[in-house]
Amino acid sequence: TAAPAPRLIHVVQPGDTLWVIARALQPTGDVRPLVDKLEASRHGQPLRVGEVITLP
């Protein structure tokens, strides 16, 4: 079997927003699709400093 694809991980820092995190995970290009994924995964929950966000 193939190894699972690596996941993107970000630890929330003071001042982070979903847009800041998306840009950190994807330094170039349009981050709107990634922000949409982040928003969907949050289910309306606010970010907490120290929280680990993992994306497939």
N, C-alpha and C positions, 0 to 999 in steps of 0.2 A: 504494500500500500504506500501511497505517496504521503510525505510529511505534510502536516497542515500548513497553510500559508501563514507567514508571519503576521502578527497583529501590530497595529499602530497603538502606542501607549503614550499618554500625556498625564502628568501629575499637575493638578490645578494649582496655580499660584495666585497670590493676591493681585487683583486687577484683571484677571483673565476673563474673557468673554468667549462665547462659542466662535466668534469670528477670529479672535486672536489665536485660539487653539487650532482652528482649521488652517490658518495661515502657517502656524508652526509645523503642523503635520504635512502640509502641502505648500511649500515655499513659492511655487510658481503656478500660474494658470488661475482659472476661475474656481474659487472655493465654495461657491454657493451650493453645489450638490453635496459637498462634505458638511457644510453647515446644516443642510436639510437632514442629513443622516444623524448628525449630533443632536439636533432638536428632537427628532423622532425617538432616539434612544433615551432621551431625558424624561419623556412623559410629563413635561411641564415642571420638573423638579429643578430648583436652583443649583448652581454650581457651589461646591464647598471646597475651600482651600484644603489641599492635601488629598483630595479625592483623586483616584486613579481612573482615567477614562480610557477604555479600550475599544478600538474599532476593528472589525474583521477586515 
